[in-house]
């Protein structure tokens, strides 16, 4: 399942979809992020990371066109040698590949490095991680294979980089379980692998076979509820067939935990009656819950975007005020050097004499400090 033998190009398409939302929700805490990185990255690279330094990275500067292809799951981490590393999850949910993934990824990496240069930060190594769960096979190509003709003597002029990959399409349920031992991760990735399968109703036992392990995890019931909503929201399989195979998998205490939930009440009735009308109501209730969860997520996303926009506006306003202040002081210095009276300077600059005096004291102080140093 690991990278070198199962790579291909990054498929096109926006990441704003239930699959992307579910993937982000799955990686919402550091334990699951680190568990995912441990399963994907080469063992020697993961061993060099300092888990305590893992933190979300700012992605607000990424070109909007690139946001179409890349998830905003980007983290920074230090190695044990103090080298800063960007770990970028490039989520792809389409069922078909495109031909030139390295070009899209390179543009993304250049955005990060360009931002660091502008802000006079040290450049960090970018480790792109492609997550793919489409139906078509992913065939890996080296960057040099994009070019035709004999490249003898020319390969040194080509960018030399690669990406890590989580190829769920090429992995079996057993391989996913071995690669991601955390119960929440192995169930989540098995579910993502099979979510588009028409016979997913026949696979629910294999997907959710580790619910016993998830029961032992704090908050396991809440995690399962997210899985359940994604199953009904993301799958196009027959809901009734899915529910028939789900009834006996759900621990009774989780049903009791959501006693007030219409969906869980119908699940309890479904265990007893197994009737078509009950199964239809289960599906409708769960879809309503999924829609409510979607609206809640979208509202939170809008609030976060508005907060980012306000913060950016405040930053730009502060920069504009600082530039205006600097220009005013520069004009003041030139007018003083030209011998213009202070009263006339105050009128020209539209400031009080007290403010003018304060500016002059500041200029004199800075001049003394510069002279002494």
C-alpha positions as CSV (number, residue, x, y, z in Angstrom):
1,X,0.0,0.0,0.0
2,X,2.9,2.4,0.5
3,X,4.2,4.9,-2.0
4,X,6.8,3.7,-4.4
5,X,4.9,1.0,-6.2
6,X,1.4,2.5,-6.2
7,X,1.8,6.1,-7.2
8,X,0.2,8.1,-10.1
9,X,-0.9,11.5,-10.8
10,X,-3.2,13.7,-8.8
11,X,-6.8,13.8,-10.1
12,X,-8.6,17.1,-10.7
13,X,-11.5,18.5,-8.8
14,X,-12.5,20.6,-5.8
15,X,-12.1,19.2,-2.3
16,X,-15.3,20.7,-0.9
17,X,-17.3,17.5,-0.6
18,X,-18.4,15.0,2.0
19,X,-15.3,12.8,1.5
20,X,-13.0,15.8,2.2
21,X,-15.0,16.8,5.2
22,X,-14.9,13.3,6.6
23,X,-11.1,13.1,6.1
24,X,-10.5,16.4,7.8
25,X,-12.8,15.3,10.7
26,X,-10.9,12.0,11.0
27,X,-7.6,13.9,11.4
28,X,-8.9,16.5,13.9
29,X,-6.5,15.6,16.7
30,X,-2.8,15.1,17.0
31,X,-3.0,11.4,17.9
32,X,-4.8,10.6,14.6
33,X,-2.6,12.9,12.6
34,X,0.6,11.3,14.0
35,X,-1.0,7.8,13.5
36,X,-1.7,8.7,9.8
37,X,1.8,10.1,9.3
38,X,3.4,7.0,10.9
39,X,1.5,4.8,8.5
40,X,2.4,6.9,5.4
41,X,5.8,8.4,5.8
42,X,9.1,6.3,5.5
43,X,9.9,4.9,9.0
44,X,13.3,6.8,9.1
45,X,11.6,10.1,8.3
46,X,8.8,9.7,10.9
47,X,11.4,8.7,13.5
48,X,13.2,12.0,12.9
49,X,10.1,14.1,13.6
50,X,9.5,15.7,17.0
51,X,5.8,15.0,17.7
52,X,5.5,17.8,20.3
53,X,6.3,20.4,17.6
54,X,3.5,19.3,15.3
55,X,1.0,22.2,14.7
56,X,-1.4,23.4,12.0
57,X,0.1,25.7,9.3
58,X,-1.5,28.8,7.9
59,X,-2.8,28.2,4.4
60,X,-4.6,31.5,3.8
61,X,-2.0,32.7,1.4
62,X,-2.4,29.7,-1.0
63,X,-3.6,30.8,-4.5
64,X,-7.4,30.2,-4.8
65,X,-6.8,28.2,-7.9
66,X,-4.6,25.8,-6.0
67,X,-7.2,25.5,-3.2
68,X,-9.3,23.7,-5.8
69,X,-6.8,20.8,-5.7
70,X,-5.4,20.7,-2.2
71,X,-7.0,20.2,1.2
72,X,-6.1,22.8,3.9
73,X,-4.6,20.0,6.1
74,X,-1.1,21.3,6.4
75,X,1.1,20.9,9.4
76,X,4.5,22.1,10.4
77,X,6.9,20.0,12.5
78,X,10.6,20.0,13.4
79,X,13.0,17.2,13.0
80,X,15.3,16.2,15.8
81,X,18.0,18.1,14.0
82,X,15.9,21.3,14.1
83,X,15.0,21.3,10.4
84,X,11.4,22.7,9.8
85,X,9.2,20.5,7.7
86,X,5.8,21.2,6.1
87,X,3.6,18.1,5.9
88,X,0.8,18.8,3.4
89,X,-2.1,16.5,2.8
90,X,-3.3,16.8,-0.8
91,X,-6.7,15.2,-0.7
92,X,-8.1,13.8,-3.9
93,X,-11.4,12.1,-4.1
94,X,-12.0,11.8,-7.9
95,X,-12.2,8.5,-9.7
96,X,-9.8,9.4,-12.5
97,X,-6.1,10.6,-12.5
98,X,-4.6,13.4,-14.5
99,X,-1.3,13.3,-16.2
100,X,1.0,15.9,-14.4
101,X,0.7,15.8,-10.6
102,X,4.2,17.0,-10.0
103,X,3.4,20.3,-11.7
104,X,0.4,21.0,-9.5
105,X,2.4,20.0,-6.4
106,X,5.4,22.1,-7.4
107,X,3.1,25.2,-7.7
108,X,1.9,24.5,-4.2
109,X,5.4,24.1,-2.8
110,X,6.5,27.3,-4.5
111,X,3.6,29.2,-2.8
112,X,4.9,28.1,0.6
113,X,8.5,29.0,-0.2
114,X,7.6,32.3,-1.8
115,X,5.7,33.2,1.4
116,X,8.7,32.3,3.6
117,X,11.0,34.4,1.4
118,X,8.7,37.4,1.6
119,X,8.5,37.1,5.3
120,X,12.2,36.5,5.7
121,X,11.7,33.1,7.2
122,X,14.0,30.1,6.8
123,X,12.8,27.8,4.0
124,X,11.3,24.6,5.2
125,X,11.2,21.2,3.5
126,X,7.8,20.4,2.0
127,X,6.6,16.8,2.2
128,X,3.5,16.5,0.0
129,X,1.2,13.6,0.9
130,X,-1.4,12.6,-1.7
131,X,-4.5,10.8,-0.4
132,X,-6.4,9.0,-3.1
133,X,-9.5,6.8,-2.9
134,X,-10.9,6.9,-6.4
135,X,-11.9,3.8,-8.4
136,X,-9.3,3.9,-11.3
137,X,-5.8,2.5,-10.7
138,X,-3.1,5.1,-9.8
139,X,-0.1,4.6,-12.1
140,X,3.0,6.3,-10.8
141,X,5.2,8.3,-13.2
142,X,8.5,10.1,-12.5
143,X,8.7,13.8,-13.3
144,X,11.2,13.2,-16.1
145,X,8.7,10.9,-17.9
146,X,6.6,14.0,-18.7
147,X,9.2,15.1,-21.3
148,X,9.7,13.5,-24.7
149,X,12.9,12.7,-26.5
150,X,16.4,11.9,-25.2
151,X,17.1,13.8,-22.0
152,X,20.8,12.8,-21.8
153,X,22.7,15.7,-20.2
154,X,19.5,17.6,-19.6
155,X,18.1,15.8,-16.5
156,X,20.0,18.1,-14.2
157,X,17.8,21.0,-15.2
158,X,14.6,19.3,-14.1
159,X,13.1,19.7,-10.6
160,X,14.0,16.6,-8.6
161,X,11.3,16.0,-6.0
162,X,8.6,13.4,-5.1
163,X,5.6,12.9,-2.9
164,X,4.3,10.3,-0.4
165,X,1.0,8.7,-1.0
166,X,-1.9,7.0,0.7
167,X,-3.5,4.9,-2.1
168,X,-6.6,3.4,-0.6
169,X,-7.7,2.2,-4.0
170,X,-4.8,-0.2,-4.1
171,X,-5.0,-1.5,-0.5
172,X,-6.9,-4.3,1.0
173,X,-8.9,-4.0,4.2
174,X,-6.2,-6.2,5.9
175,X,-3.4,-3.9,4.7
176,X,-5.2,-0.8,5.9
177,X,-5.6,-2.5,9.3
178,X,-1.9,-3.3,9.6
179,X,-0.8,0.1,8.3
180,X,-3.1,2.1,10.7
181,X,-3.5,0.2,14.0
182,X,-5.5,3.0,15.6
183,X,-9.2,1.7,15.6
184,X,-10.6,5.0,14.4
185,X,-8.1,5.3,11.5
186,X,-8.4,1.7,10.3
187,X,-12.2,2.0,10.2
188,X,-12.2,5.4,8.6
189,X,-9.8,4.5,5.8
190,X,-11.6,1.2,5.1
191,X,-14.8,3.2,4.9
192,X,-13.3,5.7,2.5
193,X,-11.9,2.9,0.4
194,X,-15.3,1.3,-0.1
195,X,-17.6,4.3,0.1
196,X,-18.3,4.3,-3.7
197,X,-18.7,0.5,-4.0
198,X,-22.2,-0.6,-5.1
199,X,-21.9,-3.6,-2.8
200,X,-20.8,-1.7,0.2
201,X,-23.7,-3.1,2.2
202,X,-22.0,-6.5,1.9
203,X,-18.8,-5.0,3.2
204,X,-20.0,-3.2,6.4
205,X,-19.0,-6.1,8.6
206,X,-15.5,-6.0,7.2
207,X,-15.3,-2.3,7.5
208,X,-16.7,-2.0,11.0
209,X,-15.3,-5.3,12.3
210,X,-13.1,-3.4,14.8
211,X,-15.9,-1.6,16.7
212,X,-15.0,-3.7,19.7
213,X,-11.6,-1.9,19.8
214,X,-13.3,1.5,19.1
215,X,-15.6,0.9,22.2
216,X,-12.5,1.1,24.4
217,X,-11.5,4.4,23.0
218,X,-12.7,7.6,24.8
219,X,-15.4,9.1,22.7
220,X,-15.7,6.0,20.6
221,X,-19.5,6.4,20.3
222,X,-19.2,9.9,19.0
223,X,-16.6,8.8,16.5
224,X,-18.8,6.0,15.3
225,X,-21.7,8.4,14.8
226,X,-19.5,10.4,12.4
227,X,-18.7,7.2,10.5
228,X,-22.4,6.3,10.4
229,X,-23.4,9.7,9.0
230,X,-20.7,9.5,6.4
231,X,-21.7,6.0,5.4
232,X,-25.3,7.2,4.7
233,X,-24.3,10.5,3.2
234,X,-21.4,9.4,1.0
235,X,-22.6,6.1,-0.2
236,X,-25.0,5.6,-3.1
237,X,-25.8,2.0,-2.2
238,X,-29.2,0.8,-1.1
239,X,-29.7,2.2,2.4
240,X,-32.1,-0.5,3.5
241,X,-29.5,-3.2,2.6
242,X,-26.8,-1.2,4.6
243,X,-29.1,-0.9,7.6
244,X,-29.9,-4.6,7.7
245,X,-26.2,-5.4,8.0
246,X,-25.6,-2.6,10.5
247,X,-28.2,-3.5,13.1
248,X,-26.3,-6.1,15.0
249,X,-22.9,-4.4,14.8
250,X,-23.8,-1.3,16.9
251,X,-23.2,-1.8,20.6
252,X,-26.3,-1.4,22.7
253,X,-24.7,1.3,24.9
254,X,-24.1,3.5,21.8
255,X,-27.8,3.2,20.9
256,X,-28.6,4.1,24.5
257,X,-26.1,7.1,24.3
258,X,-28.2,8.6,21.6
259,X,-31.6,7.5,23.0
260,X,-33.1,10.9,21.9
261,X,-31.8,10.6,18.4
262,X,-34.6,9.6,16.0
263,X,-32.1,7.5,14.0
264,X,-31.0,5.5,17.0
265,X,-34.6,5.0,18.1
266,X,-35.4,3.6,14.7
267,X,-32.3,1.4,14.8
268,X,-33.6,-0.1,18.1
269,X,-37.0,-0.7,16.5
270,X,-35.3,-2.0,13.4
271,X,-33.6,-4.7,15.4
272,X,-36.9,-5.9,16.6
273,X,-39.0,-5.5,13.5
274,X,-36.7,-5.4,10.4
275,X,-39.5,-3.9,8.4
276,X,-39.1,-1.9,5.2
277,X,-41.0,1.1,6.5
278,X,-38.7,1.3,9.5
279,X,-35.6,1.1,7.4
280,X,-36.8,3.9,5.2
281,X,-37.4,6.1,8.3
282,X,-33.9,5.2,9.5
283,X,-32.4,6.4,6.3
284,X,-34.4,9.7,6.3
285,X,-33.5,10.4,10.0
286,X,-29.8,9.8,9.4
287,X,-29.8,11.9,6.3
288,X,-31.4,14.8,8.2
289,X,-28.7,14.4,10.8
290,X,-26.1,14.4,8.1
291,X,-27.6,17.6,6.6
292,X,-27.6,19.3,10.0
293,X,-23.9,18.3,10.5
294,X,-23.1,19.6,7.0
295,X,-24.8,23.0,7.8
296,X,-23.1,23.2,11.1
297,X,-19.7,22.6,9.4
298,X,-20.4,25.1,6.6
299,X,-21.5,27.8,9.2
300,X,-18.3,27.2,11.2
301,X,-16.3,27.4,8.0
302,X,-17.9,30.7,7.0
303,X,-17.2,32.1,10.5
304,X,-13.6,31.1,10.2
305,X,-13.3,32.7,6.8
306,X,-14.9,35.9,8.0
307,X,-12.5,36.0,10.9
308,X,-9.5,35.6,8.6
309,X,-10.8,38.3,6.3
310,X,-11.3,40.7,9.2
311,X,-7.8,39.9,10.6
312,X,-6.3,40.6,7.1
313,X,-8.2,43.9,6.8
314,X,-6.9,45.0,10.2
315,X,-3.4,44.0,9.2
316,X,-3.6,46.0,6.0
317,X,-5.1,49.0,7.8
318,X,-2.3,48.9,10.4
319,X,0.3,48.8,7.5
320,X,-1.3,51.7,5.8
321,X,-1.3,53.8,8.9
322,X,2.3,52.9,9.5
323,X,3.2,54.0,5.9
324,X,1.3,57.2,6.4
325,X,3.1,57.9,9.6
326,X,6.5,57.2,8.0
327,X,5.7,59.5,5.1
328,X,4.6,62.3,7.4
329,X,7.8,62.1,9.4
330,X,9.9,62.1,6.2
331,X,8.0,65.2,4.9
332,X,8.6,66.8,8.3
333,X,12.3,66.2,8.2
334,X,12.6,67.6,4.6
335,X,10.6,70.8,5.6
336,X,12.8,71.3,8.7
337,X,15.9,70.9,6.7
338,X,14.5,73.5,4.2
339,X,14.2,76.0,7.1
340,X,10.4,76.2,7.0
341,X,8.8,77.5,10.2
342,X,7.3,75.0,12.6
343,X,4.0,76.7,12.6
344,X,3.7,76.5,8.9
345,X,4.8,72.8,9.0
346,X,2.0,72.0,11.4
347,X,-0.6,73.7,9.2
348,X,0.7,71.9,6.1
349,X,0.7,68.5,7.8
350,X,-2.7,69.1,9.4
351,X,-1.4,68.4,13.0
352,X,-1.3,70.3,16.2
353,X,1.8,72.0,17.5
354,X,1.9,69.6,20.3
355,X,1.9,66.6,17.9
356,X,4.6,68.4,15.8
357,X,6.8,68.8,18.9
358,X,6.3,65.1,19.7
359,X,7.4,64.2,16.2
360,X,10.5,66.4,16.5
361,X,11.5,64.8,19.8
362,X,11.1,61.4,18.3
363,X,13.3,62.3,15.3
364,X,16.0,63.9,17.5
365,X,16.0,60.8,19.8
366,X,16.4,58.4,16.8
367,X,19.2,60.6,15.5
368,X,21.1,60.5,18.8
369,X,20.7,56.7,19.0
370,X,22.0,56.4,15.5
371,X,25.0,58.6,16.3
372,X,25.8,56.8,19.5
373,X,25.7,53.4,17.8
